[in-house]
Amino acid sequence: MTGIRNIVILTGAGISAESGIATFRGPGGLWEGHRVEDVCTPQALAHDPELVHRFYDLRRAALAGVEPNAAHRALARLDAEWPGELLIVTQNVDDLHERAGAARMLHMHGELLSALCADCGERAAWPGDMPPGEVCGACGAPALRPDIVFFGEMPYHMDTIERALSRADLFVSIGTSGAVYPAAGFVQTARYHGADTLEMNLDRSEGSGWFAESRRGPAGELVPAWVDSLLGSGAK
């Protein structure tokens, strides 16, 4: 890969799975034993707020028992040392990229350690449990919910992501299924604007055919090797 200055990287569940965080859809289409429709839709929140809040409380608490892996650390190193533009866009709601040291990054699907006021839209750090009816510190409404983009809701930062994709020389996808839109379409957007494309995934994804190059294997092995090569070559 030559002539690379601006890079956009998309990360998905596969990168955090190596740290012990369950991928979004496990065997039978379940997430931690629940149907996705029961814990990750606006309808689920309205129908059974106790279940939805308890589910995310448990996910939030579980973060204390996991650590960033070699892939997270390699991307944080790239972030610190890459002289051009770089944006890490993650579909994950954990904080492992931040704990590894990444700064040029966005969470497009929200964050476990954040609360969203369903009344005024204010977002605030929230490290502990969040029972239904918690009061918003900004507007006083008892309307706090997990700051997670549910199915049917618009992902965060789409304008910023689209601008970055339009400027990218290289788009890289790591540990994604290629099945969830709009993220699954990023490779097509990047290609349209002339970017080179690389996928690193344990298995073939639904979007593998769109990438100029696909590498198979654990992210904890592939990503550090790629970052070493990229920084060593300077991508001249």
Backbone torsions as a table, in degrees:
resi	resn	phi	psi	omega
1	MET	NA	121.0	-178.1
2	THR	-123.9	161.8	176.8
3	GLY	67.8	27.8	-177.1
4	ILE	-94.8	127.6	172.2
5	ARG	-126.9	-44.3	-176.6
6	ASN	-105.5	126.6	-174.3
7	ILE	-125.7	135.1	169.5
8	VAL	-118.8	129.6	-178.8
9	ILE	-120.5	129.4	175.2
10	LEU	-108.2	127.6	176.2
11	THR	-117.8	146.0	-179.8
12	GLY	-128.4	-166.0	-171.9
13	ALA	-58.4	-28.7	-177.0
14	GLY	-61.6	-29.4	-178.6
15	ILE	-74.5	-33.3	-179.8
16	SER	-87.4	-18.7	178.6
17	ALA	-59.2	-32.7	-179.6
18	GLU	-72.6	-10.4	172.7
19	SER	-95.2	-4.4	178.5
20	GLY	102.8	9.6	177.2
21	ILE	-91.7	128.6	-175.9
22	ALA	-62.7	140.1	174.9
23	THR	-69.0	160.8	-170.3
24	PHE	-60.4	-47.7	178.8
25	ARG	-114.4	111.8	178.3
26	GLY	-93.8	-158.7	179.5
27	PRO	-56.2	133.9	178.7
28	GLY	74.9	12.4	179.8
29	GLY	76.2	16.8	-177.5
30	LEU	-96.5	150.8	174.3
31	TRP	-117.9	110.2	-178.5
32	GLU	52.5	38.8	176.2
33	GLY	85.8	0.6	-179.6
34	HIS	-115.3	146.8	168.4
35	ARG	-66.4	136.9	-179.6
36	VAL	-55.4	-37.7	-178.2
37	GLU	-64.3	-19.3	-178.4
38	ASP	-89.8	-12.8	-175.6
39	VAL	-133.6	-5.0	-173.6
40	CYS	-138.4	43.1	173.0
41	THR	-140.3	153.9	174.9
42	PRO	-58.4	-34.4	-179.9
43	GLN	-64.9	-39.6	178.5
44	ALA	-63.6	-42.4	179.5
45	LEU	-62.3	-40.5	179.7
46	ALA	-70.6	-36.8	-175.4
47	HIS	-76.9	-42.2	-175.1
48	ASP	-143.5	72.8	-178.0
49	PRO	-60.8	-31.8	179.3
50	GLU	-60.8	-46.0	-179.9
51	LEU	-63.9	-47.6	-176.3
52	VAL	-63.8	-46.2	179.7
53	HIS	-64.6	-40.9	179.7
54	ARG	-64.3	-39.8	179.2
55	PHE	-58.5	-47.6	-178.6
56	TYR	-75.6	-26.2	172.1
57	ASP	-60.7	-43.9	179.8
58	LEU	-66.3	-40.8	178.0
59	ARG	-63.8	-39.8	-179.7
60	ARG	-64.0	-45.8	-179.8
61	ALA	-64.5	-33.1	-177.5
62	ALA	-67.4	-21.2	-179.7
63	LEU	-60.4	-28.1	-178.8
64	ALA	-65.6	-20.1	-177.1
65	GLY	-98.7	7.7	-179.7
66	VAL	-125.2	158.7	-178.7
67	GLU	-131.7	154.6	173.5
68	PRO	-57.6	146.3	178.6
69	ASN	-105.0	-174.0	-174.8
70	ALA	-60.5	-31.9	179.5
71	ALA	-69.6	-43.6	176.0
72	HIS	-59.7	-44.4	-177.7
73	ARG	-66.7	-36.5	179.2
74	ALA	-65.9	-41.6	178.7
75	LEU	-66.9	-34.7	176.0
76	ALA	-65.4	-37.7	175.9
77	ARG	-64.4	-43.5	177.8
78	LEU	-60.6	-42.7	178.4
79	ASP	-58.2	-42.6	-177.0
80	ALA	-72.4	-30.6	-170.3
81	GLU	-108.7	-15.2	-175.9
82	TRP	-73.5	125.0	-174.6
83	PRO	-79.7	-19.0	-179.6
84	GLY	-90.9	-166.9	175.7
85	GLU	-73.7	142.2	178.2
86	LEU	-148.9	136.1	175.8
87	LEU	-138.5	123.4	173.3
88	ILE	-97.8	117.9	176.9
89	VAL	-108.0	119.7	179.8
90	THR	-112.8	139.8	171.2
91	GLN	-84.4	-9.6	-175.8
92	ASN	-81.1	149.7	-179.4
93	VAL	-103.4	1.8	175.5
94	ASP	-79.5	175.1	-177.1
95	ASP	-110.9	24.8	-173.5
96	LEU	-70.9	-33.6	175.3
97	HIS	-62.1	-44.8	-179.6
98	GLU	-64.5	-43.4	-178.9
99	ARG	-65.8	-27.1	176.0
100	ALA	-75.5	-18.7	177.2
101	GLY	115.6	3.7	179.5
102	ALA	-69.8	140.2	-179.4
103	ALA	-122.7	-35.9	-179.0
104	ARG	-86.4	75.3	-173.6
105	MET	-151.5	159.5	179.3
106	LEU	-137.7	144.4	172.1
107	HIS	-99.1	108.8	-177.6
108	MET	-81.9	-19.5	-178.7
109	HIS	-110.3	17.3	178.3
110	GLY	91.6	-174.6	-174.2
111	GLU	-140.5	136.7	177.4
112	LEU	-61.7	-37.5	-175.1
113	LEU	-89.1	37.3	-179.3
114	SER	-144.2	148.6	175.9
115	ALA	-114.7	146.2	178.1
116	LEU	-120.4	131.0	174.7
117	CYS	-83.4	119.4	180.0
118	ALA	-71.1	-11.2	-178.1
119	ASP	-93.2	-53.0	-175.2
120	CYS	-107.7	-9.9	178.3
121	GLY	85.0	3.0	179.4
122	GLU	-67.5	140.9	176.3
123	ARG	-114.8	141.0	-177.7
124	ALA	-147.9	148.3	176.7
125	ALA	-58.8	139.4	-177.1
126	TRP	-150.7	94.1	-174.5
127	PRO	-85.4	-17.7	-173.8
128	GLY	-107.2	-161.3	178.9
129	ASP	-66.5	153.9	-179.0
130	MET	-136.0	81.3	177.6
131	PRO	-66.5	154.5	177.9
132	PRO	-56.5	141.7	177.6
133	GLY	91.5	4.9	175.9
134	GLU	-60.3	143.4	-173.1
135	VAL	-88.8	135.1	176.7
136	CYS	-71.6	130.9	179.0
137	GLY	-71.3	-17.2	-177.8
138	ALA	-89.1	-45.3	-174.6
139	CYS	-116.2	-10.6	177.6
140	GLY	84.7	-0.6	-179.4
141	ALA	-76.8	141.3	177.3
142	PRO	-81.4	64.1	-167.2
143	ALA	-134.1	24.3	179.5
144	LEU	-74.1	141.0	177.7
145	ARG	-138.7	164.7	175.0
146	PRO	-57.6	138.8	-179.3
147	ASP	-84.9	62.3	-177.6
148	ILE	-118.3	134.6	175.9
149	VAL	-78.0	107.2	179.7
150	PHE	-77.1	161.5	173.4
151	PHE	-57.8	133.5	-177.3
152	GLY	95.3	-8.4	178.6
153	GLU	-104.5	156.8	-178.0
154	MET	-79.1	126.8	175.5
155	PRO	-59.9	157.3	178.8
156	TYR	-77.2	155.8	165.8
157	HIS	64.3	23.7	-174.5
158	MET	-62.6	-37.0	179.1
159	ASP	-62.6	-44.4	179.5
160	THR	-63.9	-41.9	-179.8
161	ILE	-64.7	-44.6	179.9
162	GLU	-62.3	-40.1	177.8
163	ARG	-63.4	-43.5	179.8
164	ALA	-63.7	-41.0	178.9
165	LEU	-63.6	-34.8	-178.7
166	SER	-70.7	-19.0	-179.0
167	ARG	-103.7	-6.5	-171.3
168	ALA	-71.5	140.3	168.5
169	ASP	-91.4	-22.9	-178.1
170	LEU	-145.2	131.0	172.6
171	PHE	-115.8	129.5	-177.6
172	VAL	-125.0	131.2	176.3
173	SER	-114.2	130.4	-175.4
174	ILE	-128.7	119.4	172.6
175	GLY	66.3	36.3	179.7
176	THR	-113.6	156.0	-178.9
177	SER	-83.3	-20.5	-175.9
178	GLY	70.0	19.7	-175.1
179	ALA	-113.5	-16.6	-173.1
180	VAL	-105.9	118.8	178.3
181	TYR	-93.2	150.6	12.5
182	PRO	-85.1	-9.0	-175.7
183	ALA	-59.1	-33.8	-178.9
184	ALA	-63.8	-20.2	179.5
185	GLY	-92.2	-1.9	-177.4
186	PHE	-61.7	-37.3	-179.1
187	VAL	-62.6	-37.8	179.1
188	GLN	-68.1	-40.0	177.0
189	THR	-62.5	-45.2	-179.7
190	ALA	-62.5	-43.2	178.6
191	ARG	-62.5	-41.2	-179.9
192	TYR	-57.3	-36.6	-179.3
193	HIS	-89.5	6.0	172.2
194	GLY	95.9	9.5	-178.2
195	ALA	-77.3	149.2	166.5
196	ASP	-73.4	157.4	-174.9
197	THR	-137.6	138.5	-178.4
198	LEU	-139.3	133.3	175.3
199	GLU	-116.1	134.8	172.1
200	MET	-124.7	118.5	-172.7
201	ASN	-154.0	153.7	179.1
202	LEU	-66.5	-39.9	179.9
203	ASP	-131.3	171.3	174.9
204	ARG	-62.9	134.6	178.3
205	SER	-98.8	172.9	178.1
206	GLU	-66.9	-19.9	-179.3
207	GLY	-105.2	9.2	-174.5
208	SER	-55.4	-35.1	-176.9
209	GLY	-64.8	-17.0	179.9
210	TRP	-83.6	-14.2	-173.5
211	PHE	-91.1	143.1	177.2
212	ALA	-67.2	-31.7	179.9
213	GLU	-143.4	137.7	175.0
214	SER	-125.9	132.4	177.5
215	ARG	-117.7	134.4	-176.5
216	ARG	-107.2	134.3	176.7
217	GLY	150.4	178.2	179.4
218	PRO	-67.1	139.5	178.9
219	ALA	-60.1	-34.1	-179.2
220	GLY	-64.9	-16.6	175.2
221	GLU	-102.0	-45.2	-174.7
222	LEU	-68.7	-44.3	-172.8
223	VAL	-67.3	-48.0	177.0
224	PRO	-58.8	-39.1	179.5
225	ALA	-64.6	-41.3	178.7
226	TRP	-65.4	-43.8	180.0
227	VAL	-64.2	-42.6	176.7
228	ASP	-57.9	-43.9	-179.9
229	SER	-65.4	-44.0	-177.5
230	LEU	-64.7	-46.8	-179.3
231	LEU	-71.7	-32.6	178.9
232	GLY	-69.0	-34.9	-178.3
233	SER	-87.1	-21.6	-173.9
234	GLY	69.8	4.7	-179.7
235	ALA	48.9	41.6	-179.9
236	LYS	-73.7	NA	NA
